[in-house]
Amino acid sequence: MSRGEVRKLRYRDEYWIEARKRVYLYWFKFLQHAERSNDYTVDWKQYRGWGGANEILGSKFDDWWEAHWKELFGAKNEGDTAKFSVNNKAKADGIRYAMLVYELDNGKRTNYEIAQEILKNNKTTSVLDAFVGEKDVVQSRIGRYKRTAHLYLGNVYEGRLV
């Protein structure tokens, strides 16, 4: 595989996708957040085939995924390009942390309080690794995830996640 090529994963029905299903879930959720937000406006012309705002806001991801994954993200051959692509640098855990921080950031909590809330509600080792440590390091990391979440929200306007 050459340097610029995106490695695809065999998904099912002989189709290939560029990332784990979780990454598409986070894209879907960020799209929902952007549509609900007063700070972001989704350009739905960039999302032809997704079903529009009402479908995105009114659907559970798994139901929506079953109806749309092949057409939007699937490639019949490993070397083919999907209608919507995910940057091959997209890391599911980083996107998840950005989403968790965004969902808990109500403007009233400090970055450290957000980290403590994430620790309280998520018992997986990888989350603990990301949100424990010295207070200033944790606060800095939360600040980085806040900025990343807003980057993702801005990107979904353009029809991409990363």
N, C-alpha and C positions, 0 to 999 in steps of 0.2 A: 504494500500500500504506500503510495507516495505521500509526502509531507502534508499537502493541502487536502487530501481526501478525507471524507468523513466516514468513519467506521459505522456500519449499520448493524443492527441486531435483528436476527430472524424473530419475527413476532408470531404470526400464525397465518393459516390459509395461504402459505407460500409468499407472504408479504414481508417486507423489511421496514423497520423504523429506525430513526437515528438515535433515539434515547429511550431510556426506560419509561414506562407508562407514567410513573410518578412525575417526571418532568413536565409532561403534557397536562397532568392534573394541576400542577402549580401555575402553568401558563393560563389555564382555564380560570383558576381562582383569582389570579392577578387581573385577568380580563373582567371578571365580575366586580372586583374592587374598583377598577378604573371606571367602569360603567356607573357604579353607585356613587362615586366620588364627585364632589363639586370642583375639585382641583384638576381633574383629568377629563378629557373628552375622547371617546373612542371613535376612530374613523372606521366606521363599519364597512366602507368600500374596500378596506384592506382585509376584510374577513369574509369574503365571498365563500359560501359553502358552510359556514359555521352555524347558520340558522338565525342570526340576528340577536339583538339585545334581549328580546322577550324569551327566546329559547335558552340563551346562555344563563340569564338570571333565574329562569323557572325550571331548570333541569338539574338533576343530580349528575355528577360527572360521569359515573359509570354508564348510565343510560345514554347520555349524550355521546360518549366515547364509542359505544357499540354502533350507533347510527352513523358516525362520521370518520372514524379513524382511518379506514382504508383510503377514502377519497382525499382526505386532507394531509395525512402523515405517512401513508403507506407507499412503498415502492415495490413494484412487481419483481424487479431485479435489483440485486445488491448495489449496483453502480448507478441506478436511476435516481433522479432527484424528486423528492416529494413536493407537493403543492406548497406546503408550509414546512420550513426547515428549522431545526434547533441548532444553535451554535454548538460545535463539538466540544466547547469548553464549559458547557452548562453542567454544573455539578448539583445534583438533586439536594444534597444536604445544605449547601449554601443557599439555594433558592428557598428551601423550607425554612431555614433560620430567618432569612429576610422577611418571609411571609409571617412567621410567628411574631417577630418584632413589630412589623407593621400593624398586625391585628391587635396587639396589646398597647400600642402607642396612642394614647388618647390625649396627649399633651399635658396630662396631670401627673404622670409617673416619671421618675428619673430613669435614666438608662439602667442604673443598678436595680431599681425596683422591677423593671421589665425583665431583667435577667433572673431575678429571684422568682418571678411568676412563671417564667418558662421552666425553671428547675422544678418548681412545685408540681407542674402539670405534665412534665415529660420525664420519664424515668429511664430513657435509653442512655447508654453509655456515651454515644457520640454527642448527644445534647449536653450531658454533664461535662464532657471535655471542653465543649465550646463556651460554657457559661460559668465555669468555676475558676477561681484564681484570685489574684489581687484585685481589689475593687477598681482601681484606675484602669487596669488592663481590661476587665470585664466591661466597664463603661465605654471604653474606647471601641471595643469589639461591637457592642450594641449600636454605637453611633455609626460604625461602618455598615452594619446590617440595615440601619434606617436609610442611609444614603443609597445602598444597593436596592432596597425595596422601591424607592422613588425612581431609580433608574429603570427598573423592570416596569413600573407603571407607565413611565414615559415611553418605553419601547413598545408596550402593547398597543399604544396609539397607532404605531406604524405597522402593526401586523407581525410583530416578532417579540420574543421574550428576551433573549440575550443578544 
